[in-house]
Amino acid sequence: MRLNVKTLSFLKGRLMTLELLRDKIERLGSGNIKGENQRRISCSGVTYFSLIRHKSVYNSLEYSEE
């Protein structure tokens, strides 16, 4: 999964830090998630949809200038 700098900054600044994101993903467990692979994750009243198929998605995040 590639996130551009703008998206990554939004995730870090507006929703949650990557550490919290990783913790949330780890709690989801491994394997595919039903419902078109979408999972609603909420933090501090802010909710977003993320295409998370596996908890290791955190480890595959890449910085991109695109």
PDB file with one MODEL, atoms N, CA, C and O in Angstrom:
MODEL        1
ATOM      1  N   MET A   1       0.852  -1.182   0.000  1.00  0.00           N
ATOM      2  CA  MET A   1       0.000   0.000   0.000  1.00  0.00           C
ATOM      3  C   MET A   1       0.889   1.233   0.000  1.00  0.00           C
ATOM      4  O   MET A   1       1.831   1.338   0.786  1.00  0.00           O
ATOM      5  N   ARG A   2       0.580   2.148  -0.878  1.00  0.00           N
ATOM      6  CA  ARG A   2       1.358   3.380  -0.960  1.00  0.00           C
ATOM      7  C   ARG A   2       0.478   4.552  -0.562  1.00  0.00           C
ATOM      8  O   ARG A   2      -0.654   4.685  -1.028  1.00  0.00           O
ATOM      9  N   LEU A   3       1.006   5.386   0.290  1.00  0.00           N
ATOM     10  CA  LEU A   3       0.303   6.597   0.687  1.00  0.00           C
ATOM     11  C   LEU A   3       1.172   7.782   0.312  1.00  0.00           C
ATOM     12  O   LEU A   3       2.364   7.810   0.619  1.00  0.00           O
ATOM     13  N   ASN A   4       0.576   8.759  -0.351  1.00  0.00           N
ATOM     14  CA  ASN A   4       1.381   9.934  -0.648  1.00  0.00           C
ATOM     15  C   ASN A   4       1.534  10.783   0.601  1.00  0.00           C
ATOM     16  O   ASN A   4       0.840  10.567   1.594  1.00  0.00           O
ATOM     17  N   VAL A   5       2.433  11.738   0.551  1.00  0.00           N
ATOM     18  CA  VAL A   5       2.758  12.534   1.729  1.00  0.00           C
ATOM     19  C   VAL A   5       1.536  13.278   2.246  1.00  0.00           C
ATOM     20  O   VAL A   5       1.335  13.384   3.456  1.00  0.00           O
ATOM     21  N   LYS A   6       0.717  13.796   1.329  1.00  0.00           N
ATOM     22  CA  LYS A   6      -0.477  14.540   1.735  1.00  0.00           C
ATOM     23  C   LYS A   6      -1.434  13.644   2.507  1.00  0.00           C
ATOM     24  O   LYS A   6      -1.942  14.032   3.559  1.00  0.00           O
ATOM     25  N   THR A   7      -1.679  12.447   1.988  1.00  0.00           N
ATOM     26  CA  THR A   7      -2.576  11.509   2.661  1.00  0.00           C
ATOM     27  C   THR A   7      -2.001  11.081   3.999  1.00  0.00           C
ATOM     28  O   THR A   7      -2.719  11.018   4.997  1.00  0.00           O
ATOM     29  N   LEU A   8      -0.719  10.790   4.022  1.00  0.00           N
ATOM     30  CA  LEU A   8      -0.070  10.351   5.250  1.00  0.00           C
ATOM     31  C   LEU A   8      -0.117  11.448   6.305  1.00  0.00           C
ATOM     32  O   LEU A   8      -0.351  11.173   7.482  1.00  0.00           O
ATOM     33  N   SER A   9       0.106  12.686   5.885  1.00  0.00           N
ATOM     34  CA  SER A   9       0.031  13.804   6.823  1.00  0.00           C
ATOM     35  C   SER A   9      -1.376  13.950   7.375  1.00  0.00           C
ATOM     36  O   SER A   9      -1.554  14.253   8.554  1.00  0.00           O
ATOM     37  N   PHE A  10      -2.380  13.737   6.525  1.00  0.00           N
ATOM     38  CA  PHE A  10      -3.769  13.816   6.972  1.00  0.00           C
ATOM     39  C   PHE A  10      -4.052  12.738   8.007  1.00  0.00           C
ATOM     40  O   PHE A  10      -4.659  13.006   9.043  1.00  0.00           O
ATOM     41  N   LEU A  11      -3.611  11.526   7.723  1.00  0.00           N
ATOM     42  CA  LEU A  11      -3.823  10.429   8.664  1.00  0.00           C
ATOM     43  C   LEU A  11      -3.138  10.712   9.990  1.00  0.00           C
ATOM     44  O   LEU A  11      -3.705  10.469  11.055  1.00  0.00           O
ATOM     45  N   LYS A  12      -1.930  11.220   9.922  1.00  0.00           N
ATOM     46  CA  LYS A  12      -1.173  11.471  11.145  1.00  0.00           C
ATOM     47  C   LYS A  12      -1.721  12.669  11.905  1.00  0.00           C
ATOM     48  O   LYS A  12      -1.826  12.635  13.131  1.00  0.00           O
ATOM     49  N   GLY A  13      -2.067  13.719  11.187  1.00  0.00           N
ATOM     50  CA  GLY A  13      -2.463  14.952  11.841  1.00  0.00           C
ATOM     51  C   GLY A  13      -3.917  15.017  12.248  1.00  0.00           C
ATOM     52  O   GLY A  13      -4.237  15.569  13.300  1.00  0.00           O
ATOM     53  N   ARG A  14      -4.809  14.466  11.436  1.00  0.00           N
ATOM     54  CA  ARG A  14      -6.227  14.631  11.671  1.00  0.00           C
ATOM     55  C   ARG A  14      -6.903  13.440  12.317  1.00  0.00           C
ATOM     56  O   ARG A  14      -7.867  13.606  13.064  1.00  0.00           O
ATOM     57  N   LEU A  15      -6.422  12.260  12.046  1.00  0.00           N
ATOM     58  CA  LEU A  15      -7.124  11.074  12.533  1.00  0.00           C
ATOM     59  C   LEU A  15      -6.408  10.409  13.699  1.00  0.00           C
ATOM     60  O   LEU A  15      -6.965  10.316  14.793  1.00  0.00           O
ATOM     61  N   MET A  16      -5.206   9.954  13.486  1.00  0.00           N
ATOM     62  CA  MET A  16      -4.466   9.267  14.543  1.00  0.00           C
ATOM     63  C   MET A  16      -3.027   9.097  14.105  1.00  0.00           C
ATOM     64  O   MET A  16      -2.718   9.202  12.918  1.00  0.00           O
ATOM     65  N   THR A  17      -2.157   8.840  15.043  1.00  0.00           N
ATOM     66  CA  THR A  17      -0.773   8.578  14.682  1.00  0.00           C
ATOM     67  C   THR A  17      -0.671   7.185  14.082  1.00  0.00           C
ATOM     68  O   THR A  17      -1.572   6.362  14.245  1.00  0.00           O
ATOM     69  N   LEU A  18       0.420   6.928  13.393  1.00  0.00           N
ATOM     70  CA  LEU A  18       0.590   5.607  12.798  1.00  0.00           C
ATOM     71  C   LEU A  18       0.689   4.517  13.852  1.00  0.00           C
ATOM     72  O   LEU A  18       0.318   3.371  13.600  1.00  0.00           O
ATOM     73  N   GLU A  19       1.185   4.867  15.025  1.00  0.00           N
ATOM     74  CA  GLU A  19       1.243   3.873  16.101  1.00  0.00           C
ATOM     75  C   GLU A  19      -0.159   3.438  16.507  1.00  0.00           C
ATOM     76  O   GLU A  19      -0.419   2.245  16.666  1.00  0.00           O
ATOM     77  N   LEU A  20      -1.062   4.402  16.676  1.00  0.00           N
ATOM     78  CA  LEU A  20      -2.439   4.054  17.019  1.00  0.00           C
ATOM     79  C   LEU A  20      -3.080   3.276  15.888  1.00  0.00           C
ATOM     80  O   LEU A  20      -3.841   2.338  16.128  1.00  0.00           O
ATOM     81  N   LEU A  21      -2.777   3.660  14.650  1.00  0.00           N
ATOM     82  CA  LEU A  21      -3.320   2.950  13.497  1.00  0.00           C
ATOM     83  C   LEU A  21      -2.855   1.501  13.510  1.00  0.00           C
ATOM     84  O   LEU A  21      -3.644   0.589  13.266  1.00  0.00           O
ATOM     85  N   ARG A  22      -1.583   1.292  13.793  1.00  0.00           N
ATOM     86  CA  ARG A  22      -1.054  -0.072  13.844  1.00  0.00           C
ATOM     87  C   ARG A  22      -1.744  -0.881  14.932  1.00  0.00           C
ATOM     88  O   ARG A  22      -2.104  -2.039  14.719  1.00  0.00           O
ATOM     89  N   ASP A  23      -1.928  -0.271  16.098  1.00  0.00           N
ATOM     90  CA  ASP A  23      -2.602  -0.969  17.191  1.00  0.00           C
ATOM     91  C   ASP A  23      -4.022  -1.353  16.812  1.00  0.00           C
ATOM     92  O   ASP A  23      -4.472  -2.457  17.120  1.00  0.00           O
ATOM     93  N   LYS A  24      -4.731  -0.449  16.146  1.00  0.00           N
ATOM     94  CA  LYS A  24      -6.099  -0.745  15.718  1.00  0.00           C
ATOM     95  C   LYS A  24      -6.105  -1.903  14.727  1.00  0.00           C
ATOM     96  O   LYS A  24      -6.942  -2.802  14.814  1.00  0.00           O
ATOM     97  N   ILE A  25      -5.161  -1.872  13.780  1.00  0.00           N
ATOM     98  CA  ILE A  25      -5.096  -2.930  12.776  1.00  0.00           C
ATOM     99  C   ILE A  25      -4.782  -4.272  13.422  1.00  0.00           C
ATOM    100  O   ILE A  25      -5.372  -5.290  13.058  1.00  0.00           O
ATOM    101  N   GLU A  26      -3.857  -4.280  14.379  1.00  0.00           N
ATOM    102  CA  GLU A  26      -3.501  -5.529  15.045  1.00  0.00           C
ATOM    103  C   GLU A  26      -4.694  -6.121  15.774  1.00  0.00           C
ATOM    104  O   GLU A  26      -4.835  -7.342  15.844  1.00  0.00           O
ATOM    105  N   ARG A  27      -5.552  -5.270  16.317  1.00  0.00           N
ATOM    106  CA  ARG A  27      -6.738  -5.765  17.009  1.00  0.00           C
ATOM    107  C   ARG A  27      -7.742  -6.389  16.048  1.00  0.00           C
ATOM    108  O   ARG A  27      -8.569  -7.204  16.456  1.00  0.00           O
ATOM    109  N   LEU A  28      -7.671  -6.009  14.774  1.00  0.00           N
ATOM    110  CA  LEU A  28      -8.593  -6.563  13.786  1.00  0.00           C
ATOM    111  C   LEU A  28      -8.276  -8.023  13.491  1.00  0.00           C
ATOM    112  O   LEU A  28      -9.147  -8.778  13.059  1.00  0.00           O
ATOM    113  N   GLY A  29      -7.040  -8.414  13.723  1.00  0.00           N
ATOM    114  CA  GLY A  29      -6.643  -9.780  13.428  1.00  0.00           C
ATOM    115  C   GLY A  29      -6.266  -9.933  11.969  1.00  0.00           C
ATOM    116  O   GLY A  29      -6.381  -8.997  11.177  1.00  0.00           O
ATOM    117  N   SER A  30      -5.820 -11.118  11.632  1.00  0.00           N
ATOM    118  CA  SER A  30      -5.375 -11.350  10.267  1.00  0.00           C
ATOM    119  C   SER A  30      -6.510 -11.887   9.415  1.00  0.00           C
ATOM    120  O   SER A  30      -7.577 -12.247   9.913  1.00  0.00           O
ATOM    121  N   GLY A  31      -6.247 -11.930   8.113  1.00  0.00           N
ATOM    122  CA  GLY A  31      -7.251 -12.453   7.198  1.00  0.00           C
ATOM    123  C   GLY A  31      -8.069 -11.355   6.560  1.00  0.00           C
ATOM    124  O   GLY A  31      -7.974 -10.188   6.942  1.00  0.00           O
ATOM    125  N   ASN A  32      -8.866 -11.733   5.594  1.00  0.00           N
ATOM    126  CA  ASN A  32      -9.706 -10.771   4.898  1.00  0.00           C
ATOM    127  C   ASN A  32     -10.867 -10.330   5.770  1.00  0.00           C
ATOM    128  O   ASN A  32     -11.339 -11.074   6.629  1.00  0.00           O
ATOM    129  N   ILE A  33     -11.311  -9.121   5.537  1.00  0.00           N
ATOM    130  CA  ILE A  33     -12.434  -8.566   6.276  1.00  0.00           C
ATOM    131  C   ILE A  33     -13.623  -8.491   5.333  1.00  0.00           C
ATOM    132  O   ILE A  33     -13.516  -7.968   4.224  1.00  0.00           O
ATOM    133  N   LYS A  34     -14.743  -9.010   5.776  1.00  0.00           N
ATOM    134  CA  LYS A  34     -15.929  -9.021   4.933  1.00  0.00           C
ATOM    135  C   LYS A  34     -16.451  -7.604   4.733  1.00  0.00           C
ATOM    136  O   LYS A  34     -16.105  -6.690   5.482  1.00  0.00           O
ATOM    137  N   GLY A  35     -17.285  -7.436   3.717  1.00  0.00           N
ATOM    138  CA  GLY A  35     -17.835  -6.121   3.433  1.00  0.00           C
ATOM    139  C   GLY A  35     -16.911  -5.341   2.509  1.00  0.00           C
ATOM    140  O   GLY A  35     -16.525  -4.210   2.803  1.00  0.00           O
ATOM    141  N   GLU A  36     -16.563  -5.968   1.381  1.00  0.00           N
ATOM    142  CA  GLU A  36     -15.698  -5.336   0.387  1.00  0.00           C
ATOM    143  C   GLU A  36     -14.360  -4.915   0.983  1.00  0.00           C
ATOM    144  O   GLU A  36     -13.770  -3.912   0.583  1.00  0.00           O
ATOM    145  N   ASN A  37     -13.898  -5.699   1.941  1.00  0.00           N
ATOM    146  CA  ASN A  37     -12.596  -5.461   2.571  1.00  0.00           C
ATOM    147  C   ASN A  37     -12.486  -4.091   3.220  1.00  0.00           C
ATOM    148  O   ASN A  37     -11.387  -3.563   3.389  1.00  0.00           O
ATOM    149  N   GLN A  38     -13.611  -3.526   3.578  1.00  0.00           N
ATOM    150  CA  GLN A  38     -13.580  -2.227   4.246  1.00  0.00           C
ATOM    151  C   GLN A  38     -13.819  -2.411   5.728  1.00  0.00           C
ATOM    152  O   GLN A  38     -14.595  -3.269   6.148  1.00  0.00           O
ATOM    153  N   ARG A  39     -13.149  -1.604   6.504  1.00  0.00           N
ATOM    154  CA  ARG A  39     -13.305  -1.665   7.944  1.00  0.00           C
ATOM    155  C   ARG A  39     -13.420  -0.242   8.473  1.00  0.00           C
ATOM    156  O   ARG A  39     -12.634   0.630   8.104  1.00  0.00           O
ATOM    157  N   ARG A  40     -14.392  -0.014   9.332  1.00  0.00           N
ATOM    158  CA  ARG A  40     -14.552   1.311   9.903  1.00  0.00           C
ATOM    159  C   ARG A  40     -13.718   1.366  11.186  1.00  0.00           C
ATOM    160  O   ARG A  40     -13.896   0.548  12.088  1.00  0.00           O
ATOM    161  N   ILE A  41     -12.831   2.317  11.251  1.00  0.00           N
ATOM    162  CA  ILE A  41     -11.995   2.489  12.429  1.00  0.00           C
ATOM    163  C   ILE A  41     -12.274   3.867  13.004  1.00  0.00           C
ATOM    164  O   ILE A  41     -12.245   4.868  12.288  1.00  0.00           O
ATOM    165  N   SER A  42     -12.539   3.909  14.280  1.00  0.00           N
ATOM    166  CA  SER A  42     -12.879   5.177  14.912  1.00  0.00           C
ATOM    167  C   SER A  42     -11.840   5.531  15.967  1.00  0.00           C
ATOM    168  O   SER A  42     -11.357   4.663  16.694  1.00  0.00           O
ATOM    169  N   CYS A  43     -11.509   6.788  16.042  1.00  0.00           N
ATOM    170  CA  CYS A  43     -10.559   7.259  17.037  1.00  0.00           C
ATOM    171  C   CYS A  43     -10.928   8.685  17.422  1.00  0.00           C
ATOM    172  O   CYS A  43     -10.977   9.569  16.566  1.00  0.00           O
ATOM    173  N   SER A  44     -11.183   8.906  18.680  1.00  0.00           N
ATOM    174  CA  SER A  44     -11.531  10.232  19.181  1.00  0.00           C
ATOM    175  C   SER A  44     -12.716  10.830  18.431  1.00  0.00           C
ATOM    176  O   SER A  44     -12.734  12.027  18.142  1.00  0.00           O
ATOM    177  N   GLY A  45     -13.687  10.012  18.123  1.00  0.00           N
ATOM    178  CA  GLY A  45     -14.886  10.499  17.461  1.00  0.00           C
ATOM    179  C   GLY A  45     -14.743  10.686  15.964  1.00  0.00           C
ATOM    180  O   GLY A  45     -15.714  11.019  15.285  1.00  0.00           O
ATOM    181  N   VAL A  46     -13.547  10.476  15.441  1.00  0.00           N
ATOM    182  CA  VAL A  46     -13.329  10.620  14.004  1.00  0.00           C
ATOM    183  C   VAL A  46     -13.307   9.232  13.382  1.00  0.00           C
ATOM    184  O   VAL A  46     -12.584   8.348  13.843  1.00  0.00           O
ATOM    185  N   THR A  47     -14.085   9.046  12.353  1.00  0.00           N
ATOM    186  CA  THR A  47     -14.172   7.735  11.715  1.00  0.00           C
ATOM    187  C   THR A  47     -13.746   7.838  10.257  1.00  0.00           C
ATOM    188  O   THR A  47     -14.072   8.814   9.581  1.00  0.00           O
ATOM    189  N   TYR A  48     -13.029   6.847   9.778  1.00  0.00           N
ATOM    190  CA  TYR A  48     -12.683   6.809   8.367  1.00  0.00           C
ATOM    191  C   TYR A  48     -12.727   5.368   7.891  1.00  0.00           C
ATOM    192  O   TYR A  48     -12.667   4.435   8.691  1.00  0.00           O
ATOM    193  N   PHE A  49     -12.831   5.199   6.582  1.00  0.00           N
ATOM    194  CA  PHE A  49     -12.817   3.871   6.001  1.00  0.00           C
ATOM    195  C   PHE A  49     -11.434   3.603   5.428  1.00  0.00           C
ATOM    196  O   PHE A  49     -10.820   4.478   4.818  1.00  0.00           O
ATOM    197  N   SER A  50     -10.963   2.404   5.629  1.00  0.00           N
ATOM    198  CA  SER A  50      -9.654   2.050   5.107  1.00  0.00           C
ATOM    199  C   SER A  50      -9.730   0.671   4.473  1.00  0.00           C
ATOM    200  O   SER A  50     -10.397  -0.223   4.994  1.00  0.00           O
ATOM    201  N   LEU A  51      -9.057   0.502   3.364  1.00  0.00           N
ATOM    202  CA  LEU A  51      -9.045  -0.799   2.700  1.00  0.00           C
ATOM    203  C   LEU A  51      -7.972  -1.665   3.336  1.00  0.00           C
ATOM    204  O   LEU A  51      -6.841  -1.750   2.859  1.00  0.00           O
ATOM    205  N   ILE A  52      -8.363  -2.302   4.425  1.00  0.00           N
ATOM    206  CA  ILE A  52      -7.416  -3.115   5.179  1.00  0.00           C
ATOM    207  C   ILE A  52      -7.742  -4.591   4.949  1.00  0.00           C
ATOM    208  O   ILE A  52      -8.831  -5.048   5.298  1.00  0.00           O
ATOM    209  N   ARG A  53      -6.827  -5.315   4.380  1.00  0.00           N
ATOM    210  CA  ARG A  53      -7.050  -6.739   4.148  1.00  0.00           C
ATOM    211  C   ARG A  53      -6.303  -7.587   5.172  1.00  0.00           C
ATOM    212  O   ARG A  53      -6.686  -8.728   5.431  1.00  0.00           O
ATOM    213  N   HIS A  54      -5.270  -7.052   5.739  1.00  0.00           N
ATOM    214  CA  HIS A  54      -4.452  -7.836   6.657  1.00  0.00           C
ATOM    215  C   HIS A  54      -3.759  -6.885   7.612  1.00  0.00           C
ATOM    216  O   HIS A  54      -3.440  -5.755   7.244  1.00  0.00           O
ATOM    217  N   LYS A  55      -3.526  -7.328   8.822  1.00  0.00           N
ATOM    218  CA  LYS A  55      -2.920  -6.445   9.819  1.00  0.00           C
ATOM    219  C   LYS A  55      -1.510  -6.014   9.434  1.00  0.00           C
ATOM    220  O   LYS A  55      -1.008  -5.016   9.951  1.00  0.00           O
ATOM    221  N   SER A  56      -0.872  -6.747   8.541  1.00  0.00           N
ATOM    222  CA  SER A  56       0.483  -6.388   8.133  1.00  0.00           C
ATOM    223  C   SER A  56       0.498  -5.196   7.184  1.00  0.00           C
ATOM    224  O   SER A  56       1.564  -4.770   6.739  1.00  0.00           O
ATOM    225  N   VAL A  57      -0.677  -4.655   6.872  1.00  0.00           N
ATOM    226  CA  VAL A  57      -0.730  -3.490   5.985  1.00  0.00           C
ATOM    227  C   VAL A  57       0.098  -2.348   6.553  1.00  0.00           C
ATOM    228  O   VAL A  57       0.686  -1.575   5.796  1.00  0.00           O
ATOM    229  N   TYR A  58       0.152  -2.233   7.873  1.00  0.00           N
ATOM    230  CA  TYR A  58       0.939  -1.163   8.501  1.00  0.00           C
ATOM    231  C   TYR A  58       2.403  -1.267   8.102  1.00  0.00           C
ATOM    232  O   TYR A  58       3.062  -0.262   7.838  1.00  0.00           O
ATOM    233  N   ASN A  59       2.895  -2.483   8.063  1.00  0.00           N
ATOM    234  CA  ASN A  59       4.304  -2.688   7.754  1.00  0.00           C
ATOM    235  C   ASN A  59       4.629  -2.416   6.293  1.00  0.00           C
ATOM    236  O   ASN A  59       5.798  -2.287   5.931  1.00  0.00           O
ATOM    237  N   SER A  60       3.594  -2.328   5.440  1.00  0.00           N
ATOM    238  CA  SER A  60       3.838  -2.115   4.023  1.00  0.00           C
ATOM    239  C   SER A  60       3.608  -0.667   3.605  1.00  0.00           C
ATOM    240  O   SER A  60       3.672  -0.348   2.418  1.00  0.00           O
ATOM    241  N   LEU A  61       3.342   0.213   4.574  1.00  0.00           N
ATOM    242  CA  LEU A  61       3.158   1.617   4.237  1.00  0.00           C
ATOM    243  C   LEU A  61       4.459   2.194   3.699  1.00  0.00           C
ATOM    244  O   LEU A  61       5.532   1.958   4.254  1.00  0.00           O
ATOM    245  N   GLU A  62       4.353   2.945   2.624  1.00  0.00           N
ATOM    246  CA  GLU A  62       5.534   3.543   2.020  1.00  0.00           C
ATOM    247  C   GLU A  62       5.322   5.045   1.877  1.00  0.00           C
ATOM    248  O   GLU A  62       4.212   5.512   1.623  1.00  0.00           O
ATOM    249  N   TYR A  63       6.395   5.779   2.044  1.00  0.00           N
ATOM    250  CA  TYR A  63       6.331   7.213   1.790  1.00  0.00           C
ATOM    251  C   TYR A  63       6.477   7.435   0.290  1.00  0.00           C
ATOM    252  O   TYR A  63       7.323   6.822  -0.360  1.00  0.00           O
ATOM    253  N   SER A  64       5.656   8.302  -0.240  1.00  0.00           N
ATOM    254  CA  SER A  64       5.701   8.565  -1.666  1.00  0.00           C
ATOM    255  C   SER A  64       5.510  10.054  -1.903  1.00  0.00           C
ATOM    256  O   SER A  64       4.683  10.693  -1.251  1.00  0.00           O
ATOM    257  N   GLU A  65       6.264  10.595  -2.822  1.00  0.00           N
ATOM    258  CA  GLU A  65       6.137  12.017  -3.151  1.00  0.00           C
ATOM    259  C   GLU A  65       5.133  12.232  -4.272  1.00  0.00           C
ATOM    260  O   GLU A  65       4.924  13.367  -4.702  1.00  0.00           O
ATOM    261  N   GLU A  66       4.513  11.173  -4.750  1.00  0.00           N
ATOM    262  CA  GLU A  66       3.577  11.260  -5.871  1.00  0.00           C
ATOM    263  C   GLU A  66       2.351  12.065  -5.516  1.00  0.00           C
ATOM    264  O   GLU A  66       1.461  12.236  -6.350  1.00  0.00           O
TER     265      GLU A  66
ENDMDL
END
